[in-house]
Amino acid sequence: MKLNASEYKVISFNHRSSVPTKYVINGTELKKVEIIKDLGVCYDSYMLFDKHINNKIAKAYGMLGLIMSTN
């Protein structure tokens, strides 16, 4: 099975400054990110769910606005 390295990302979960590490697949270095979304949940490198909660609240307010405008 071939892997498309451009579709993969690396995230480190820690409370200290991240250790400089380089991950490579098939000669392509993987991009390091601070926030990643997996199965609908946003994770950040500090395991805080502020971004996820704010996204869900914004989506709920958007739906509320849609419901209120149709009445």
DODRENRO-35397 format. One line per field, with one value per residue: residue number from 1; z, x, y of N, C-alpha, C, O in turn. Coordinates in Angstrom, 1 decimal. Each point is the difference from the previous one (the first is absolute). Example, Ala and Ser with C-alpha at 12.3 -4.5 7.8 and 13.67 -1.06 7.14 Angstrom:
% DODRENRO-35397
num: c(1, 2)
n.c3: c(7.8, -1.4)
n.c1: c(13.2, -1.4)
n.c2: c(-5.7, 1.1)
ca.c3: c(0.0, 0.0)
ca.c1: c(-0.9, 0.9)
ca.c2: c(1.2, 1.1)
c.c3: c(0.0, 0.8)
c.c1: c(0.9, -0.8)
c.c2: c(1.2, 1.1)
o.c3: c(0.7, 0.1)
o.c1: c(1.0, 0.5)
o.c2: c(0.0, 1.1)
//
This chain:
% DODRENRO-35397
num: c(1, 2, 3, 4, 5, 6, 7, 8, 9, 10, 11, 12, 13, 14, 15, 16, 17, 18, 19, 20, 21, 22, 23, 24, 25, 26, 27, 28, 29, 30, 31, 32, 33, 34, 35, 36, 37, 38, 39, 40, 41, 42, 43, 44, 45, 46, 47, 48, 49, 50, 51, 52, 53, 54, 55, 56, 57, 58, 59, 60, 61, 62, 63, 64, 65, 66, 67, 68, 69, 70, 71)
n.c3: c(0.0, -1.7, 0.5, 0.7, -0.7, -2.2, -0.3, -0.3, 1.9, 0.3, 1.4, 0.7, 0.8, -0.1, 1.9, -0.8, 0.6, -1.8, 0.3, 0.1, -0.8, -0.5, -0.8, 0.0, -1.7, 0.2, 2.0, 0.7, -0.3, 1.9, -1.1, 0.4, 1.3, -0.4, -2.1, 1.5, -2.2, 2.0, -2.0, -1.4, 0.1, 1.0, -1.4, 2.2, -0.9, 0.0, -2.1, -1.4, 1.6, 0.8, -0.6, 1.2, 2.0, 0.0, -0.2, 1.9, 1.3, -0.7, 0.4, 2.1, 0.5, -0.6, 1.3, 1.7, -0.5, -0.1, 1.9, 1.0, -1.1, 1.0, 1.9)
n.c1: c(0.8, -1.2, 2.0, -2.0, 2.1, -0.4, -0.3, 2.2, -1.1, 1.2, -0.5, 0.7, -0.1, -0.3, 1.2, 1.1, 1.8, -1.0, -0.6, 1.9, -2.1, 1.4, -1.9, 0.9, -1.0, 0.9, 1.0, -1.9, 0.9, 0.1, -2.0, 1.4, -1.2, -1.1, -0.6, -1.1, -0.3, -1.0, -0.4, 0.9, 1.9, -0.9, 1.7, 0.1, 1.4, -1.6, -0.5, 0.6, -1.6, 1.9, 1.9, 0.8, 1.0, 2.1, 1.5, 0.6, 1.6, 2.2, 1.0, 0.8, 1.9, 1.8, 0.6, 1.4, 2.2, 1.2, 0.8, 1.8, 1.8, 0.4, 1.0)
n.c2: c(-1.2, 0.7, 0.7, 0.7, -0.2, 0.1, -2.2, -0.4, -0.7, 1.9, -1.7, 2.1, -2.1, 2.2, -0.5, -1.8, 1.1, 0.8, -2.2, 1.1, 0.0, -1.6, 0.9, -2.1, 1.1, -2.1, 0.0, -1.0, 2.0, -1.3, 0.2, 1.7, -1.4, 1.9, 0.4, -1.3, -0.3, -0.4, -0.9, 1.5, -1.3, 1.9, -0.8, 0.4, 1.5, 1.5, -0.7, 1.7, 0.1, 1.1, -0.8, -1.7, 0.4, 0.8, -1.7, -1.1, 1.0, -0.1, -1.9, -0.2, 1.1, -1.2, -1.7, 0.6, 0.4, -1.9, -0.9, 0.9, -0.7, -2.0, 0.8)
ca.c3: c(0.0, -0.1, 0.9, -0.5, 1.2, 0.1, 0.7, 1.4, 0.8, 1.3, 1.1, 1.3, 1.1, 1.2, 0.6, -0.2, -1.3, -0.7, -0.4, -1.4, -0.6, -1.4, -0.5, -1.4, -0.7, -1.4, -0.3, 0.2, 1.4, 0.4, 0.5, 1.4, 0.2, 1.4, 0.1, -1.0, 0.1, -0.2, 0.3, 0.4, 1.3, -0.2, 1.0, -0.1, 0.6, 1.4, 0.3, 0.4, -1.0, -0.3, -1.5, -0.3, 0.6, -0.8, -1.3, 0.2, 0.4, -1.2, -0.8, 0.6, -0.3, -1.4, -0.2, 0.7, -0.8, -1.1, 0.5, 0.3, -1.2, -0.7, 0.7)
ca.c1: c(-0.8, 0.8, -0.4, 0.1, 0.6, -0.5, -1.3, 0.2, 0.5, 0.6, -0.3, 0.6, -0.8, 0.8, -0.2, 1.2, 0.4, 0.1, 1.4, 0.1, 0.1, -0.3, -0.6, 0.1, -0.6, 0.4, 0.8, -0.7, -0.1, -1.4, -0.3, -0.3, -1.1, -0.4, -1.4, -0.4, -1.4, -0.1, -1.3, -0.9, 0.4, 1.3, 1.0, 1.1, 1.2, -0.1, -1.2, -1.0, -1.1, -0.6, -0.3, -1.1, -1.2, -0.3, -0.5, -1.3, -0.9, -0.3, -0.9, -1.3, -0.6, -0.4, -1.2, -1.1, -0.4, -0.7, -1.3, -0.8, -0.3, -1.1, -1.3)
ca.c2: c(1.2, 1.3, 1.1, 1.3, 0.7, 1.4, 0.0, -0.3, 1.1, -0.4, 0.9, -0.5, 0.4, 0.3, 1.3, 0.8, 0.3, -1.2, -0.5, 0.1, -1.3, 0.0, -1.3, -0.1, -1.1, 0.0, 1.1, 1.2, 0.4, 0.3, 1.4, 0.1, 0.9, 0.2, -0.5, -1.0, -0.4, -1.5, -0.5, 1.1, 0.7, 0.8, -0.1, 0.8, -0.6, 0.0, -0.8, 0.9, -0.2, 1.3, 0.2, -0.9, 0.5, 1.2, -0.4, -0.6, 1.1, 0.8, -0.8, 0.0, 1.3, 0.1, -0.8, 0.8, 1.1, -0.5, -0.3, 1.3, 0.7, -0.7, 0.1)
c.c3: c(0.0, 0.9, -0.7, 1.1, 0.2, 0.7, 1.5, 0.7, 1.3, 1.0, 1.3, 1.1, 1.2, 0.6, 0.0, -1.4, -0.8, -0.4, -1.5, -0.6, -1.5, -0.4, -1.5, -0.5, -1.4, -0.5, 0.1, 1.5, 0.3, 0.6, 1.5, 0.2, 1.5, 0.3, -1.1, 0.3, -0.4, 0.5, 0.6, 1.2, -0.3, 1.2, -0.2, 0.8, 1.5, 0.6, 0.7, -1.1, -0.3, -1.4, -0.4, 0.5, -0.7, -1.3, 0.1, 0.3, -1.3, -0.9, 0.5, -0.2, -1.4, -0.3, 0.7, -0.9, -1.2, 0.4, 0.3, -1.2, -0.8, 0.6, -0.3)
c.c1: c(0.9, -0.6, 0.2, 0.5, -0.5, -1.3, 0.2, 0.6, 0.5, -0.5, 0.6, -0.9, 0.9, -0.3, 1.3, 0.3, 0.3, 1.4, 0.1, 0.3, -0.5, -0.5, 0.0, -0.7, 0.4, 0.8, -0.7, -0.2, -1.5, -0.1, -0.4, -1.1, -0.3, -1.4, -0.3, -1.4, -0.1, -1.3, -0.9, 0.4, 1.3, 0.8, 1.1, 1.2, 0.0, -1.2, -1.1, -1.1, -0.7, -0.4, -1.2, -1.3, -0.5, -0.6, -1.5, -1.0, -0.3, -1.0, -1.4, -0.7, -0.4, -1.3, -1.2, -0.4, -0.8, -1.5, -0.9, -0.4, -1.1, -1.4, -0.6)
c.c2: c(1.2, 1.0, 1.3, 0.9, 1.4, 0.0, -0.3, 1.3, -0.6, 1.0, -0.6, 0.5, 0.2, 1.3, 0.8, 0.3, -1.3, -0.3, 0.0, -1.4, 0.1, -1.4, 0.0, -1.3, 0.1, 1.2, 1.4, 0.3, 0.3, 1.3, -0.1, 1.0, 0.1, -0.4, -0.9, -0.5, -1.5, -0.5, 1.1, 0.7, 0.7, -0.2, 1.0, -0.6, 0.0, -0.7, 0.9, -0.1, 1.4, 0.2, -0.9, 0.6, 1.3, -0.3, -0.5, 1.1, 0.8, -0.7, 0.0, 1.4, 0.2, -0.7, 0.8, 1.1, -0.4, -0.4, 1.2, 0.7, -0.6, 0.2, 1.3)
o.c3: c(0.8, 0.2, -0.6, 0.8, 1.1, 0.5, 0.8, -0.6, 0.4, -0.2, 0.1, 0.1, 0.6, -0.7, 0.4, -0.9, 0.6, -0.2, -0.7, 0.2, -0.3, 0.3, -0.6, 0.6, -0.7, -1.1, -0.3, 0.7, -0.8, 0.8, 0.4, -0.5, 0.8, 1.1, -1.1, 1.2, -1.1, 1.1, 0.9, 0.5, -0.6, 1.2, -1.1, 0.7, 0.7, 1.2, 0.9, -1.2, -0.5, -0.3, -0.7, -0.7, -0.3, -0.5, -0.8, -0.4, -0.1, -0.6, -0.7, -0.3, -0.3, -0.7, -0.6, -0.1, -0.5, -0.7, -0.4, 0.0, -0.8, -0.6, 0.5)
o.c1: c(0.9, -1.2, 1.1, -0.9, -0.1, -0.4, -1.0, 0.8, -0.4, 0.1, -0.1, -0.3, 0.5, -0.7, 0.0, -0.8, 0.6, 0.9, -0.9, 1.0, -0.8, 0.7, -0.4, 0.2, -0.3, -0.1, 0.6, -0.5, -0.6, 0.9, -0.8, 0.1, 0.5, -0.3, 0.4, -0.4, 0.5, -0.4, -0.8, -0.7, 1.0, -0.4, 0.4, -0.2, 0.7, -0.2, -0.7, 0.4, -1.2, -1.1, -0.8, -1.0, -1.2, -1.0, -0.8, -1.2, -1.2, -0.8, -1.0, -1.1, -1.0, -0.8, -1.1, -1.2, -0.9, -0.9, -1.1, -1.0, -0.6, -1.0, -1.1)
o.c2: c(0.2, 0.1, 0.2, 0.5, 0.5, 1.1, 0.1, 0.8, -1.1, 1.2, -1.3, 1.2, -1.0, 0.8, 1.2, -0.4, -0.9, 0.9, -0.5, -0.6, 0.8, -1.0, 1.0, -1.0, 1.0, 0.5, 1.0, -0.8, 0.8, 0.5, -0.9, 1.1, -0.8, -0.4, 0.2, 0.0, -0.4, 0.3, -0.3, 0.9, -0.6, 0.3, 0.2, -1.0, -0.7, 0.0, -0.5, 0.0, 0.0, 0.4, 0.5, 0.0, 0.1, 0.7, 0.3, 0.0, 0.4, 0.6, 0.1, 0.0, 0.6, 0.5, 0.0, 0.3, 0.7, 0.3, 0.1, 0.7, 0.7, -0.3, 0.3)
//
